[in-house]
Amino acid sequence: RAAPARGPRGSLATAPAAPRAQRAADGPTLVCGFGPAGVHRASMLDSQLRLVEESARTLAGAGAEVLVLAAETGSVGYESSLALDSEEWETFRRGVAAVEDIGRRNGLIVALHPHYGTLIESDAQVRRLLETTSVPLCLETGHLLVGGADPFQIAKPAAGRIGHQHLNGREAGAARGGPAAARGPCGTRRARAA
């Protein structure tokens, strides 16, 4: 189903019952929220996990189902990625598992979003994630393409691990069966068939 996502931290009230009341007054049901976190540096892991816990409580209080995790690099913005060494990757892997635990405690599915300008953007990074973690993916063809991955080559091995899908622009038209379903390399019908 298509429904709104929570934006950056601070876009919803944080008192446990307030976000649900705010969303009910506004109309549509909240499905997910974007939770950026840098979980690859041991020195910052605890503070990042506290922020994720805060976001998870807010999302759960608003009735959301999914916490969409973006693996931040630690830089401001989304203009550069970062190659992790083996120690950072192990910290990242443990951090992602801890985020999944936070999600479970709050009744949320955690889906990691391969996103341009994050730790997981390229084909190799997504495949390494799939090989070394159990976290579901948030599939968004646009960010995979920009990161240099073929979304359909990623969707095949990840088919059982797609926990959420972002539909933007062309994909949204395809989901409704509109003209975009037949155009371009990334129609939703083709993604479903993969």
Secondary structure, 3 states (H helix, E strand, C coil): CCCCEECCCCCCCCCCCHHHHHHHHHCCCCCEEEEEECCCCHHHHHHHHHHHHHHHHHHHHCCCCEEEEEECCCCCCCCCCCCCCHHHHHHHHHHHHHHHHHHHHCCCEEEECCCCCCCCCCHHHHHHHHHHCCCCEEECHHHHHHCCCCHHHHHHHHHHHEEEECCCCHHHHHHCCCHHHCCCCCCHHHHHHC
